[in-house]
């Protein structure tokens, strides 16, 4: 792994640890994390552990559906469960 990769890994680890601390202090934490589909953040062991801790699930969406200029794919990780009728998920 090159220097950029190590810096990115440490940044992801720091963000995950911060979310864990907030979760411990508050007890419950509503979380929404957005990353481009090509991001490695969701594949890191630290983030996978956080997903289990907070009960996160992934939603894939296309930004072009929301009037964005780029029709790229984006992943949303959240523990907010929709309650409206008609949600298919």
Secondary structure, DSSP 8 states (H G I E B T S, - for coil): --HHHHHHHHHHHHHHHHHHHHHHHHS----EEEEETT-SGGGSHHHHHHHHHHT-EEEEEEGGGGT-SS--EEEEEE-----STT---
